[in-house]
Amino acid sequence: MDKDSCNHPGSTGRARGQWQPVLDAFCVALMFVLLISLLLLDETIDIPHLLLGAPRTPVNWHELTIEMFIVVLVGTIVVTYLVRLFSARMAAERALQASHETLESLVEQRTERLKVINDRLAHLNLVLRTVRNVNQLIIKERDRDRLLQRICDLLVKDRGYCNAWIALFDNKQRAIAMATSGLGASAEPMAERLRRGELTHCAREVLGHGEVIIKDPNTECADCPLASEYSGRTGVSVRLEHEGEVYGLISMSVPPDFAEDEEERSLFREVAGDIALVLHIIEVDELGQRTVEKLHESESMYRNLVSNLTDVVMEIDSEGKFTYVSPQMLDIFGYTPEESVGLDAFSFVHPDDISQCMEAMANTDEVKMFEYRSRHKDGHYVDVSITGKIAPDGCGGTKNISVARDITERKKAEKERTKLEQQLRQQQKLESTGTLAGGVAHEINNPINGIINYAQLIGDRLEETSPLKEYTGEIIKESERVTVIVRNLLAFSRDEKQTHSPAEISDVVENTLSLMRTVLIHDQIAFEVDVPDDLPRVKCRSQQIQQVLMNLLTNARDALNERHPGHSDDKILSVMAREYQRDDRRWLRLTVDDRGAGIPLEIRDRVFDPFFTTKKRDKGTGLGLAISYGIVKDHHGDLTFESEQGSFTRFHLDLPIDNGWSIEGGSESRIVEENGEQP
């Protein structure tokens, strides 16, 4: 059996079937020939006669002719039929053969197509598996460089691409990251070139148009370092783009038929889109991470700032309630932040300042600064400076963000400064007035002495019964009053250098009261003395301090008599002394307190002015407090007062226990400071 018969077992049957009609026709023709021969033989030989001995029958040629004609006719018909049948069968056989050949061709084509389809399915399975692996990688991996490298490895390993590379670019089209697989030594020159911003042909095309297919890399990309790696294959490159943001490109070398496959290219574009998406996600995550880090840094900086501030940072909602306060709330207002949140902010404000605060905090986008008094947790009020503005609260409403500063000490300092400025102006006024008074006193003193002497001479020459005697007495009396005024003016104008020594303040008070006690008792004034015996001695001119105390007691006596002309339980004058510390120095305070009419508010700034008095002409000259103020200042002390009209007046005489004076050889001297100036 030959190869064809091995390959086609039915070929022998088909050959035998092809010649069957010929054999059948030959057999029929042979039968007719035999039949005709038998007829002829029967007529000519007379077979019955020959075989059986029957009588010889004469030959009937006419009948024989008819029989032979019939036999020939029938034979012709049969042969013709058989020939036609043979022709038809041959045609059928040829058609069948043609059909068989066609069928075999179709089977071969179908087989080849089925093989292509199977290869295609296997290819698509590889692609889908690669896409799946890439997607799984995209889901798990958030490190950009590691992600790109693993994607390239997957495309080469799982998909079977010859090589693959991914490059990311900045806004100047310089490579900032690159991953490769299957490129070998050509990868680094390519990376260096892209990092310099020198784009290859495919890179320029894909970044400009989105997708490019390089069919002949050796010709189209002759200047590319990867041209040899792409030789004999097709280069496919797709832009990595998401929502209009171009991140870079992905490129692979593939068999030419792969590059022509639209499904392959579609899946490749899908992979590129997924890569761009994850790059976008990584970028957003990195941005979010940087934002969170900056937020944490900002929050940490804010917390450090707020924690180290001496001011209170407050947030107040539209209903006027605290929603946030910084820890300094405890230091300034006595409330912890937890206690403060939810409290009404205006409940802290002094009743007299509420309208001012509400007006300052209402409906403005401008930064406002104002001051008010705020209640401390223990009940006392502190002076507060507020800087704040209205801001959106993020929920469609508004809130007030403010910074509160405790200015209590500043207010005290301002009051002290104002007081010192007033004292300075008073001192300057006293100095100028003293200069004037000294000049006037010297000019008046001699004429007054002359008037007194002439009045005395006239009085000595008059009879005791003379009515002029009374006039000369009045002249002398009034002149002596003027002399007292002149003496006070001279004392006011001169910086007298009386001797001094350490004095017991209790002795100064007792000596002064000894002169005033009778008068006070006569005026029905009760006096209280609270001067401890253990107070330290004070360096002073005791006569001058006694003069100041005498003046204060006299003014207190006049104030009590003005309010209570007769007896009254409130007709009380108090003298007290205490030691205290101020500016790291020891001080002694002597206080004279009366429950008289008080000093009207409108004249308090003029109390120490020379020649200013509210007393009647015969009761005072207006120099008592001015001289007293000068004496106290010369002792480096302070003379202050507090008063409430219709209730009380309280004068404070503050003296430093050591005023800087020293005693050398029985006479006084001042301690000279290092800079050479006297204190």
C-alpha positions in Angstrom: 0.0 0.0 0.0 1.4 3.3 -1.1 1.5 6.5 0.8 -1.7 7.9 -0.8 -3.6 4.8 0.0 -2.3 5.0 3.6 -3.3 8.5 3.8 -6.6 7.9 1.9 -8.1 4.4 2.7 -11.2 4.9 0.4 -9.2 5.6 -2.7 -9.3 1.8 -3.9 -13.1 1.7 -3.6 -13.4 4.9 -5.4 -11.3 3.6 -8.3 -13.3 0.4 -8.5 -16.6 2.4 -8.4 -15.4 4.5 -11.3 -15.1 1.5 -13.7 -18.2 -0.4 -12.6 -20.5 1.0 -15.3 -18.0 0.0 -18.0 -17.9 -3.6 -16.8 -21.7 -3.7 -16.6 -22.1 -2.4 -20.2 -19.4 -4.9 -21.4 -21.3 -7.8 -19.6 -24.6 -6.8 -21.2 -23.1 -6.5 -24.6 -21.4 -9.9 -24.2 -24.8 -11.4 -23.2 -26.5 -10.0 -26.3 -23.7 -11.4 -28.5 -24.1 -14.8 -26.9 -27.9 -14.6 -27.3 -27.6 -13.7 -31.0 -25.1 -16.4 -31.4 -27.4 -18.9 -29.8 -30.3 -17.8 -32.0 -28.2 -18.2 -35.1 -26.8 -21.5 -34.0 -30.2 -22.8 -33.1 -31.6 -22.0 -36.5 -28.5 -23.2 -38.4 -27.5 -26.2 -36.4 -30.9 -27.3 -35.1 -29.8 -28.1 -31.6 -32.8 -30.1 -30.6 -32.3 -32.3 -33.5 -28.6 -32.5 -32.8 -28.9 -33.2 -29.1 -32.3 -35.0 -28.8 -32.6 -36.5 -32.2 -35.8 -34.6 -33.0 -36.8 -34.1 -36.6 -34.9 -31.2 -38.3 -36.8 -28.0 -38.5 -36.3 -25.8 -41.5 -34.8 -22.4 -41.0 -37.2 -19.5 -40.8 -35.2 -16.6 -41.8 -37.9 -14.1 -41.5 -38.5 -15.0 -37.9 -34.9 -15.2 -37.3 -34.4 -11.7 -38.7 -37.2 -10.4 -36.5 -35.8 -12.0 -33.5 -32.3 -10.8 -34.2 -33.7 -7.3 -34.8 -35.5 -7.4 -31.5 -32.4 -8.7 -29.7 -30.3 -6.0 -31.3 -32.8 -3.3 -30.5 -33.1 -4.4 -27.0 -29.4 -4.7 -26.7 -28.9 -1.2 -28.2 -31.3 0.3 -25.8 -29.7 -1.5 -22.9 -26.2 -0.6 -24.0 -27.3 3.0 -24.6 -28.8 3.2 -21.2 -25.8 1.7 -19.6 -23.5 4.1 -21.5 -25.6 7.0 -20.4 -25.6 5.6 -16.9 -21.9 5.2 -17.1 -21.5 8.9 -18.3 -23.8 10.1 -15.6 -21.9 8.1 -13.0 -18.6 9.4 -14.4 -19.9 12.9 -14.1 -21.1 12.2 -10.6 -17.8 10.8 -9.8 -16.0 13.8 -11.1 -18.4 16.1 -9.3 -17.9 14.1 -6.1 -14.2 14.2 -6.6 -14.3 17.9 -7.1 -16.6 18.2 -4.0 -14.2 16.1 -2.1 -11.3 18.2 -3.1 -13.2 21.3 -2.3 -14.2 19.9 1.1 -10.6 18.9 1.8 -9.6 22.5 0.9 -12.3 23.9 3.2 -11.3 21.5 5.9 -7.7 22.6 5.6 -8.7 26.3 5.6 -11.0 25.7 8.6 -8.2 23.9 10.3 -5.8 26.7 9.6 -8.4 29.3 10.7 -9.2 27.3 13.8 -5.5 27.2 14.6 -5.3 31.0 14.1 -8.3 31.4 16.4 -6.8 29.2 19.0 -3.6 31.1 18.7 -5.6 34.3 19.0 -7.5 33.1 22.0 -4.2 32.1 23.6 -2.8 35.5 22.8 -5.9 37.3 24.1 -5.7 35.2 27.3 -2.1 36.3 27.7 -3.1 39.9 27.1 -6.0 39.7 29.5 -3.8 38.0 32.1 -1.3 40.7 31.6 -4.0 43.4 32.0 -5.3 41.6 35.1 -1.8 41.4 36.6 -1.1 45.0 35.8 -4.4 46.0 37.4 -3.7 43.9 40.5 -0.3 45.5 40.6 -1.8 49.0 40.3 -4.2 48.3 43.1 -1.4 47.0 45.5 1.6 49.1 44.6 1.9 52.8 45.5 5.6 53.3 45.0 5.9 54.9 41.6 9.3 53.7 40.5 8.7 50.1 41.7 5.3 50.1 40.0 6.7 51.1 36.6 9.5 48.6 36.8 7.2 45.7 37.7 4.8 46.7 34.9 7.6 46.5 32.3 8.6 43.1 33.7 5.0 41.8 33.5 4.7 42.9 29.9 7.9 41.1 28.9 7.4 38.0 31.0 3.7 37.4 30.9 2.8 38.9 27.5 5.9 37.8 25.7 6.8 41.3 24.3 10.4 41.5 23.3 11.1 44.5 25.5 9.2 47.4 27.1 10.0 50.7 28.7 8.1 53.5 30.4 9.3 57.1 30.8 7.7 60.0 32.8 8.4 63.6 31.9 8.2 67.0 33.7 6.6 70.1 32.2 9.8 70.7 30.2 9.7 67.3 28.7 12.7 66.0 30.6 12.6 62.5 31.9 12.1 62.3 35.7 11.7 58.6 35.9 12.3 55.6 33.6 11.8 51.8 33.9 12.9 49.2 31.3 12.8 45.5 30.7 14.5 43.5 28.0 16.6 46.4 26.7 20.0 45.4 28.1 22.8 47.9 27.8 20.8 50.2 25.5 18.6 51.3 28.4 21.1 53.6 30.1 22.0 55.7 27.0 18.3 56.1 26.3 17.6 57.2 29.8 20.5 59.7 29.8 19.2 61.2 26.6 15.7 61.5 27.8 16.9 63.1 31.1 18.6 65.8 29.1 15.3 66.5 27.3 16.5 65.1 24.0 13.4 63.3 22.8 13.6 60.5 20.2 11.4 60.4 17.2 8.8 58.1 18.7 8.8 60.1 22.0 8.1 63.3 20.1 5.4 61.7 18.1 3.6 59.9 20.9 3.7 63.0 23.2 2.3 65.1 20.4 -0.3 62.7 19.0 -1.1 60.1 21.7 -0.1 56.9 19.8 2.5 55.9 17.2 3.5 52.7 15.4 7.0 52.4 14.1 7.0 49.7 11.5 10.7 50.0 10.5 12.6 51.2 13.5 16.0 51.0 11.7 14.8 53.5 9.1 12.4 55.7 11.1 14.4 55.8 14.4 18.0 55.6 13.1 19.1 58.0 15.8 17.5 56.1 18.7 19.7 54.1 21.0 17.1 51.4 21.0 16.9 50.9 17.2 19.0 47.7 17.3 16.8 46.3 20.0 13.6 47.0 17.9 15.2 45.5 14.6 12.8 43.1 12.8 9.9 44.1 15.0 7.4 46.9 15.2 7.5 49.6 17.9 4.2 50.6 19.5 4.2 53.6 21.8 1.2 55.1 23.7 0.9 58.4 25.7 0.2 58.0 29.4 -2.6 60.5 29.8 -5.4 61.0 32.4 -8.0 63.8 32.2 -5.8 65.9 30.0 -2.7 65.5 32.1 0.2 63.9 30.2 2.6 61.9 32.5 4.8 60.3 29.9 4.8 57.3 27.5 4.9 53.5 27.4 6.7 51.7 24.5 7.2 48.1 23.4 8.6 46.1 20.5 6.1 43.5 19.3 5.7 41.1 16.3 4.4 43.0 13.2 1.0 41.2 13.3 0.5 42.2 16.9 0.9 45.8 15.9 -1.8 45.5 13.2 -4.3 43.9 15.6 -6.8 46.5 16.7 -7.8 44.5 19.8 -4.2 44.2 20.8 -3.7 47.9 20.4 -7.0 48.6 22.2 -5.9 46.5 25.2 -2.5 48.2 25.1 -4.2 51.6 25.2 -6.3 50.3 28.1 -3.1 49.3 30.0 -1.6 52.8 29.3 -4.8 54.4 30.6 -4.7 52.3 33.7 -1.0 53.3 34.3 -1.9 56.9 33.8 -4.8 56.6 36.3 -2.6 55.1 38.9 0.1 57.7 38.3 -2.7 60.3 38.9 -3.7 58.5 42.0 -0.1 58.3 43.3 0.3 62.0 42.4 -2.9 62.8 44.3 -1.8 60.6 47.2 1.6 62.3 47.3 -0.1 65.7 47.1 -2.5 64.7 49.8 0.4 63.3 51.9 2.3 66.6 51.4 -0.8 68.5 52.3 -1.3 66.4 55.4 2.3 66.8 56.3 2.1 70.6 55.8 -1.2 70.5 57.7 0.5 68.7 60.6 3.4 71.1 60.4 1.0 74.0 60.3 -1.0 72.5 63.2 2.2 71.9 65.2 3.4 75.4 64.4 0.0 76.8 65.3 -0.1 74.8 68.6 3.4 75.9 69.5 2.5 79.4 68.6 -0.7 79.4 70.6 0.9 77.5 73.5 3.7 80.0 73.7 1.5 83.1 73.3 0.7 85.1 76.4 -2.5 86.1 74.7 -5.8 84.1 74.5 -7.0 82.9 71.1 -10.8 82.7 71.0 -13.4 81.6 68.5 -16.9 82.8 69.1 -19.9 81.5 67.1 -22.8 83.7 65.8 -24.7 83.1 69.0 -21.9 84.6 71.1 -20.7 81.4 72.6 -17.1 80.2 72.9 -16.3 77.3 70.5 -12.6 77.4 71.1 -10.2 79.1 73.5 -6.4 78.6 73.9 -4.9 77.3 77.2 -3.9 80.9 78.3 -7.6 81.3 79.2 -6.7 79.9 82.5 -3.9 82.4 83.2 -5.9 85.5 82.2 -9.5 84.6 83.1 -9.2 81.7 85.5 -11.2 79.3 83.3 -9.8 76.2 81.7 -10.6 75.8 77.9 -12.9 72.9 78.7 -14.9 75.1 81.1 -15.0 78.0 78.7 -16.3 76.2 75.6 -20.1 76.8 75.4 -20.1 79.8 77.7 -21.6 83.1 76.6 -18.7 85.4 75.7 -20.5 88.5 76.7 -21.2 87.2 80.2 -17.5 87.9 80.9 -17.8 91.6 79.9 -18.3 94.3 82.5 -21.9 95.6 82.2 -20.7 99.1 81.3 -18.7 97.7 78.4 -21.2 95.3 76.8 -22.6 97.7 74.3 -19.2 98.8 73.1 -18.1 95.1 72.7 -21.3 94.1 70.8 -20.9 97.1 68.5 -17.3 96.4 67.8 -17.9 92.7 67.0 -21.0 93.1 64.9 -21.1 92.7 61.1 -17.7 93.7 59.9 -15.0 92.0 57.8 -12.4 94.5 59.1 -10.0 93.7 61.9 -11.2 95.6 65.0 -9.2 96.5 68.1 -10.9 97.6 71.3 -10.5 97.4 75.0 -12.9 96.4 77.8 -13.0 95.0 81.3 -13.5 91.3 81.6 -14.6 89.3 84.7 -12.1 86.9 86.1 -13.3 83.6 87.6 -12.7 84.8 91.1 -14.9 87.9 90.5 -12.4 90.7 89.9 -12.1 92.5 86.6 -9.1 92.6 84.3 -8.4 95.0 81.5 -8.4 93.3 78.2 -7.4 94.3 74.6 -9.2 92.5 71.8 -8.1 92.2 68.2 -10.6 90.3 66.1 -12.7 90.0 62.9 -15.7 88.2 61.5 -14.9 85.2 59.3 -16.9 82.4 57.6 -17.5 79.4 59.8 -17.6 76.9 56.9 -21.3 76.1 57.4 -22.8 79.1 55.7 -22.6 81.3 58.9 -20.0 83.5 60.5 -17.8 83.4 63.6 -15.6 85.8 65.4 -11.9 85.0 65.7 -10.2 87.2 68.3 -7.0 87.5 70.3 -7.4 88.7 73.9 -4.5 90.3 75.8 -4.3 91.1 79.4 -3.4 94.8 79.6 -4.1 95.2 83.3 -0.4 95.9 84.0 -0.2 98.2 81.0 -3.2 100.1 82.2 -1.7 100.5 85.6 1.6 101.6 84.0 -0.4 104.1 81.9 -2.1 105.4 85.0 1.2 105.6 86.8 2.8 107.3 83.8 -0.1 109.8 83.7 0.3 110.3 87.4 4.1 110.9 87.0 3.5 113.2 84.1 1.0 115.2 86.3 3.6 115.2 89.1 6.2 116.4 86.7 4.0 119.2 85.4 3.1 120.0 89.0 6.8 120.1 89.9 7.6 122.3 87.0 4.7 124.5 87.9 5.9 124.7 91.5 9.4 125.5 90.4 8.2 128.3 88.1 5.8 129.5 90.7 8.4 129.3 93.4 10.8 131.4 91.4 8.1 134.0 90.9 7.0 133.8 94.5 10.6 134.2 95.8 11.1 137.3 93.7 7.7 138.7 94.8 8.4 137.9 98.5 11.8 139.7 98.5 10.2 142.7 96.9 7.3 142.7 99.4 9.3 141.9 102.6 11.1 145.2 103.0 8.0 147.4 102.4 6.0 145.3 104.8 8.6 145.6 107.5 8.5 149.4 106.9 4.7 149.4 107.2 4.9 147.4 110.5 7.6 149.7 111.9 5.7 152.9 111.0 2.4 151.5 112.3 4.3 150.6 115.5 5.7 154.1 115.8 2.3 155.7 115.2 0.8 153.4 117.8 3.4 154.2 120.4 2.7 158.0 120.0 -1.1 157.7 120.3 -2.9 157.8 123.5 -4.5 154.5 124.7 -7.9 156.1 124.4 -7.3 157.3 120.9 -9.6 155.7 118.3 -6.6 155.5 115.9 -5.0 153.1 118.3 -7.3 150.3 117.0 -6.4 151.2 113.4 -2.7 150.9 114.0 -3.2 147.5 115.6 -5.2 146.3 112.6 -2.4 147.6 110.3 0.2 145.7 112.3 -2.0 142.6 112.4 -2.6 142.5 108.7 1.0 143.3 107.9 2.1 140.4 110.1 -0.3 138.2 108.2 1.4 139.4 105.0 4.8 138.6 106.6 3.6 135.1 107.3 2.6 134.8 103.6 6.0 136.2 102.5 7.8 133.7 104.8 5.8 130.8 103.3 6.6 132.1 99.8 10.3 132.2 100.7 10.1 128.7 102.1 8.3 127.6 99.0 10.9 129.2 96.7 14.1 128.1 98.5 15.6 124.6 98.6 16.5 124.9 102.3 19.3 122.7 103.5 18.1 122.0 107.0 19.9 119.4 109.0 18.3 116.0 109.2 18.7 112.7 111.0 17.0 109.3 111.1 13.6 110.0 112.7 11.0 107.8 114.3 7.8 108.4 112.4 5.8 107.8 115.6 7.6 110.8 117.2 6.8 113.0 114.2 3.1 112.0 114.5 3.0 112.5 118.2 4.7 115.9 118.1 2.3 117.1 115.4 -0.8 115.8 117.3 0.4 117.5 120.5 0.0 120.8 118.7 -3.4 119.8 117.1 -5.0 117.8 119.9 -6.6 120.7 121.7 -8.1 122.1 118.5 -9.4 118.7 117.4 -11.1 118.1 120.8 -12.5 121.6 120.7 -14.0 120.9 117.2 -15.5 117.6 118.6 -13.3 115.5 116.1 -12.5 112.0 117.1 -9.0 111.0 116.0 -7.6 107.5 115.7 -3.9 106.8 115.6 -2.4 103.6 114.3 1.3 104.0 114.1 3.3 100.9 115.3 6.3 101.6 117.4 8.5 99.0 115.6 8.5 100.9 112.3 12.0 101.6 110.9 13.5 105.0 111.3 13.3 107.3 108.2 16.0 109.6 106.9 14.3 113.0 106.8 14.1 116.5 107.9 11.7 115.9 110.7 10.5 119.5 111.1 9.5 119.6 107.4 7.7 116.2 107.6 5.9 117.6 110.7 5.0 120.7 108.7 3.5 118.5 105.9 1.6 116.4 108.4 0.4 119.5 110.2 -1.0 120.8 106.8 -2.7 117.5 106.1 -4.3 117.4 109.5 -5.4 121.0 109.2 -7.1 120.3 105.8 -8.8 117.2 107.3 -10.0 119.2 110.2 -11.5 121.9 107.9 -13.2 119.3 105.7 -14.8 117.6 108.8 -16.0 120.9 110.2 -17.4 121.8 106.8 -19.5 118.6 106.6 -20.2 118.2 110.3 -20.4 121.7 111.9 -21.3 120.1 115.2 -21.0 116.7 116.8 -21.2 113.6 114.6 -20.3 110.0 115.0 -18.7 110.2 111.5 -16.5 113.1 112.5 -13.4 111.0 112.6 -9.8 111.7 111.6 -7.4 108.8 111.3 -3.7 108.7 111.1 -1.9 105.4 110.3 1.5 104.3 109.2 2.7 101.1 107.5 5.9 99.7 105.9 5.7 98.2 102.4 7.9 97.2 99.5 8.0 98.9 96.1 10.5 98.6 93.3 12.7 96.5 95.5 12.9 99.3 98.1 11.5 99.7 101.6 8.9 102.4 101.9 6.9 103.9 104.7 3.4 105.2 104.1 1.7 107.7 106.4 -2.0 108.1 105.7 -4.3 110.9 106.9 -8.0 109.9 106.5 -11.0 112.0 107.1 -14.8 111.5 106.5 -15.4 114.9 105.3 -17.0 116.3 102.2 -14.4 114.9 99.8 -12.7 116.7 96.9 -14.9 117.5 93.9 -13.8 115.7 90.8 -13.4 118.9 88.7 -10.7 120.4 91.0 -8.6 117.3 91.8 -6.1 118.2 89.1 -5.4 121.6 90.8 -5.1 120.5 94.4 -1.3 120.9 94.4 -1.4 124.2 92.4 0.2 127.1 94.3 -2.4 129.7 95.5 -5.3 127.4 94.6 -7.7 127.0 97.6 -11.4 126.4 98.1 -11.2 127.9 101.6 -12.3 131.4 102.6 -9.8 134.2 102.3 -9.0 134.2 106.0 -8.7 130.4 106.2 -5.9 129.7 103.7 -3.5 131.0 101.1 -3.4 128.0 98.7 0.3 127.3 99.5 -0.1 124.6 102.1 -0.3 121.6 99.8 2.0 123.1 97.2 4.7 123.5 99.9 4.0 120.1 101.3 4.3 118.5 97.8 7.6 120.2 97.3 8.9 119.0 100.7 7.9 115.4 100.0 9.4 115.4 96.5 12.7 116.8 98.0 12.6 113.7 100.2 12.3 111.5 97.1 8.8 110.6 98.2 5.3 110.8 96.9 2.2 112.7 98.1 -1.0 111.3 96.6 -4.6 111.2 97.5 -7.9 109.4 96.8 -11.3 110.8 97.5 -15.0 110.2 97.0 -17.1 113.3 97.1 -19.5 113.3 100.1 -17.7 110.3 101.7 -14.0 110.6 102.4 -10.6 112.0 101.5 -7.4 110.0 102.1 -3.9 111.5 101.6 -0.9 109.2 101.4 2.6 110.4 102.3 5.1 107.9 101.0 8.7 108.2 102.0 11.6 105.8 101.2 13.2 104.6 104.4 16.6 105.3 102.8 16.3 108.3 100.6 20.0 108.4 99.6 21.1 111.0 102.1 24.0 110.5 104.4 25.4 112.4 107.4 29.0 113.4 107.4 30.6 115.5 110.2 27.2 116.5 111.6 26.0 118.1 108.4 23.9 116.6 105.6 25.2 115.5 102.2 23.7 113.6 99.3 25.1 110.3 98.0 26.6 110.9 94.6 25.7 108.3 92.0 28.3 106.6 89.8 27.4 108.9 86.9 28.2 111.9 89.1 24.6 113.1 89.5 22.7 113.5 92.7 19.6 111.4 93.2 
